[in-house]
Amino acid sequence: MATLTDREYDAELHKLHDQLLLMGAKVEEMIAGSMRALVERDSELARRMIDFDHQINRLEVDTDELCLRILAKRQPVASDLRFVTMALKFVVDVERIGDLAANIAKRALELNRLSPLDARADLPRLAAMVQKNLSLAIQSFVRGDAEQATEVIRADMAVDRLNARLFAQLIAQVVADPATVTCILPLTSVSRYLERIGDHVKNLAEEVIFMVSATDVRHRPVTMTN
């Protein structure tokens, strides 16, 4: 039979796992809500998403404290140690995703005070790509699937390409009609925020690969698949 200490340790690891999933689910909701506030010009929803970020910040602090408590009291080794050290990095990226989603909501509030301008280009498409990658990264964490995490890293290349194309289109619109600059500049910020979210999602995938296989794939080139 497992000792009380063993059961407590297992409970702490399960709690850590659940808190990481909760943070991931909340930032997925934030991205979706912030983009909906932008597209639908819903200022009340935008304000809710900004306030939502406080929950992410609180979860980050609580999870950090749990990780440090596990490291100090349990002195984990092997895969458990990788999981806990991965979690410390994971929460940083998730918290920053929450910040960027809140920034999108702030740009929505800014735009909602201006006259409507049909210049959102493919921002919803870019957001959908980022949201899909985030969902896949969380799934790869749940399943301990390094192969799926690698696909997330590859998919980030498409996010970067679309962001570059959108940015160029938005700037071209300002050149063609300088009067649109007040509306266009916040949209370029949204495009940049989504691209940065994509970077943090890529980090999450890299952290999953480290957790599963003890392989550090940061800064290594990943080729596209057909």
C-alpha positions as CSV (number, residue, x, y, z in Angstrom):
1,M,0.0,0.0,0.0
2,A,1.1,3.5,-0.8
3,T,2.2,5.5,2.2
4,L,0.4,8.7,3.2
5,T,3.4,10.7,1.9
6,D,3.2,8.9,-1.5
7,R,-0.5,9.7,-1.8
8,E,0.0,13.3,-0.9
9,Y,2.8,13.6,-3.5
10,D,0.5,12.1,-6.2
11,A,-2.2,14.4,-5.2
12,E,0.1,17.4,-5.6
13,L,1.2,16.3,-9.0
14,H,-2.4,15.8,-10.1
15,K,-3.3,19.2,-8.8
16,L,-0.4,20.8,-10.7
17,H,-1.6,19.0,-13.9
18,D,-5.1,20.2,-13.4
19,Q,-4.0,23.8,-12.8
20,L,-2.0,23.9,-16.0
21,L,-5.1,22.6,-17.9
22,L,-7.3,25.2,-16.2
23,M,-4.9,28.0,-17.2
24,G,-4.8,26.7,-20.8
25,A,-8.6,26.6,-21.0
26,K,-8.9,30.1,-19.6
27,V,-6.5,31.7,-22.1
28,E,-8.2,29.9,-25.0
29,E,-11.4,31.5,-23.8
30,M,-9.7,34.9,-23.5
31,I,-8.4,34.8,-27.1
32,A,-11.8,33.8,-28.5
33,G,-13.6,36.4,-26.4
34,S,-11.2,39.2,-27.2
35,M,-11.4,38.5,-31.0
36,R,-15.2,38.3,-30.8
37,A,-15.2,41.7,-29.0
38,L,-13.1,43.1,-31.8
39,V,-15.2,41.7,-34.7
40,E,-18.6,42.3,-33.1
41,R,-17.6,45.7,-31.6
42,D,-18.7,44.4,-28.1
43,S,-17.1,46.7,-25.6
44,E,-18.7,45.0,-22.6
45,L,-17.2,41.6,-23.7
46,A,-13.8,43.4,-24.2
47,R,-13.9,44.7,-20.6
48,R,-14.7,41.2,-19.3
49,M,-11.7,39.7,-21.1
50,I,-9.5,42.4,-19.6
51,D,-10.7,41.6,-16.1
52,F,-10.3,37.9,-16.9
53,D,-6.6,38.4,-17.0
54,H,-6.5,38.8,-13.3
55,Q,-7.6,35.2,-12.9
56,I,-4.7,34.1,-15.1
57,N,-2.2,36.1,-13.0
58,R,-3.6,34.5,-9.8
59,L,-3.3,31.0,-11.2
60,E,0.3,31.7,-12.3
61,V,1.3,32.7,-8.7
62,D,-0.6,29.7,-7.2
63,T,1.0,27.3,-9.6
64,D,4.5,28.7,-9.1
65,E,4.0,28.2,-5.3
66,L,2.9,24.7,-5.8
67,C,5.9,23.8,-8.0
68,L,8.3,25.3,-5.5
69,R,6.6,23.4,-2.7
70,I,6.9,20.1,-4.6
71,L,10.6,20.8,-5.4
72,A,11.4,21.7,-1.8
73,K,9.4,18.9,0.0
74,R,9.4,16.0,-2.5
75,Q,12.7,16.4,-4.3
76,P,11.3,14.8,-7.5
77,V,13.6,12.9,-9.9
78,A,13.5,11.8,-13.6
79,S,10.1,12.4,-15.3
80,D,8.5,14.0,-12.3
81,L,11.3,16.5,-12.1
82,R,10.9,17.3,-15.8
83,F,7.2,17.7,-15.3
84,V,7.6,20.2,-12.5
85,T,10.4,22.2,-14.2
86,M,8.3,22.2,-17.4
87,A,5.3,23.5,-15.4
88,L,7.4,26.5,-14.1
89,K,8.0,27.5,-17.8
90,F,4.6,26.6,-19.0
91,V,2.8,29.0,-16.6
92,V,5.0,31.9,-17.8
93,D,4.0,31.4,-21.4
94,V,0.4,30.9,-20.6
95,E,0.3,34.1,-18.4
96,R,1.9,36.0,-21.3
97,I,-0.7,34.7,-23.7
98,G,-3.3,36.0,-21.3
99,D,-1.7,39.4,-21.3
100,L,-1.7,39.5,-25.1
101,A,-5.3,38.4,-25.3
102,A,-6.1,41.3,-22.9
103,N,-4.2,43.6,-25.2
104,I,-6.4,42.6,-28.1
105,A,-9.5,43.4,-26.0
106,K,-8.0,46.8,-25.2
107,R,-7.5,47.5,-28.9
108,A,-11.1,46.5,-29.4
109,L,-12.2,49.1,-26.9
110,E,-10.0,51.7,-28.7
111,L,-11.5,50.8,-32.1
112,N,-15.1,50.7,-30.8
113,R,-14.8,54.5,-30.0
114,L,-14.1,55.1,-33.7
115,S,-16.2,54.9,-36.8
116,P,-16.5,51.4,-38.2
117,L,-13.9,50.5,-40.8
118,D,-14.0,47.3,-42.8
119,A,-10.3,46.7,-42.6
120,R,-9.9,43.6,-40.4
121,A,-8.5,41.7,-43.3
122,D,-7.8,38.1,-42.3
123,L,-7.3,38.8,-38.6
124,P,-10.1,36.3,-37.6
125,R,-8.3,33.7,-39.8
126,L,-5.0,34.4,-38.0
127,A,-6.7,34.1,-34.6
128,A,-8.3,30.8,-35.6
129,M,-4.9,29.4,-36.6
130,V,-3.4,30.5,-33.3
131,Q,-6.3,29.1,-31.3
132,K,-6.1,25.8,-33.1
133,N,-2.3,25.5,-32.3
134,L,-3.0,26.4,-28.7
135,S,-5.6,23.7,-28.4
136,L,-3.3,21.2,-30.0
137,A,-0.5,22.2,-27.7
138,I,-2.7,21.6,-24.7
139,Q,-3.9,18.3,-26.1
140,S,-0.2,17.2,-26.6
141,F,0.4,18.0,-22.9
142,V,-2.6,16.0,-21.8
143,R,-1.6,13.0,-23.9
144,G,2.1,13.3,-23.5
145,D,2.4,13.4,-27.2
146,A,5.7,14.7,-28.4
147,E,4.8,14.1,-32.1
148,Q,1.7,16.3,-31.9
149,A,3.8,19.0,-30.1
150,T,6.2,18.9,-33.0
151,E,3.4,19.5,-35.4
152,V,2.4,22.6,-33.4
153,I,6.0,23.9,-33.8
154,R,5.8,23.4,-37.6
155,A,2.3,25.0,-37.8
156,D,3.7,28.2,-36.2
157,M,5.6,28.9,-39.5
158,A,2.3,29.4,-41.2
159,V,1.2,31.8,-38.5
160,D,4.3,33.9,-39.0
161,R,3.8,34.0,-42.8
162,L,0.1,35.1,-42.5
163,N,1.0,37.7,-39.9
164,A,3.6,39.2,-42.3
165,R,1.1,39.2,-45.1
166,L,-1.6,40.9,-43.0
167,F,0.8,43.5,-41.7
168,A,1.8,44.4,-45.3
169,Q,-1.8,44.6,-46.4
170,L,-2.8,46.9,-43.5
171,I,0.2,49.2,-44.1
172,A,-0.7,49.3,-47.8
173,Q,-4.2,50.5,-46.9
174,V,-2.8,53.4,-44.9
175,V,-0.5,54.4,-47.8
176,A,-3.5,54.3,-50.1
177,D,-5.8,56.2,-47.7
178,P,-3.8,58.0,-44.9
179,A,-7.1,59.0,-43.2
180,T,-7.5,55.4,-42.1
181,V,-4.3,55.4,-40.0
182,T,-6.1,55.8,-36.7
183,C,-8.1,52.7,-37.3
184,I,-5.4,50.7,-39.0
185,L,-2.6,51.0,-36.4
186,P,-4.6,49.2,-33.7
187,L,-5.3,46.4,-36.1
188,T,-1.6,46.1,-36.9
189,S,-1.1,45.7,-33.1
190,V,-3.7,43.0,-33.0
191,S,-1.9,41.1,-35.8
192,R,1.4,41.4,-33.9
193,Y,-0.2,40.2,-30.6
194,L,-1.6,37.2,-32.4
195,E,1.8,36.4,-33.8
196,R,3.4,36.7,-30.4
197,I,0.7,34.4,-28.9
198,G,1.8,32.0,-31.6
199,D,5.4,32.2,-30.4
200,H,4.3,31.4,-26.8
201,V,2.2,28.5,-28.1
202,K,5.3,27.2,-29.8
203,N,7.2,27.5,-26.5
204,L,4.4,25.4,-24.8
205,A,4.9,22.7,-27.5
206,E,8.7,22.7,-26.9
207,E,8.1,22.3,-23.2
208,V,5.9,19.3,-23.8
209,I,8.6,17.7,-25.9
210,F,11.1,18.2,-23.1
211,M,8.7,16.8,-20.5
212,V,8.0,13.7,-22.6
213,S,11.4,12.9,-24.1
214,A,13.9,14.9,-22.1
215,T,14.9,16.6,-25.4
216,D,15.5,20.4,-25.6
217,V,14.4,21.4,-29.1
218,R,14.6,25.2,-28.6
219,H,16.4,27.1,-31.3
220,R,16.6,24.0,-33.5
221,P,15.2,24.3,-37.0
222,V,12.0,22.3,-37.8
223,T,11.2,21.5,-41.4
224,M,7.8,21.8,-42.9
225,T,5.9,18.7,-43.8
226,N,3.9,18.2,-46.9
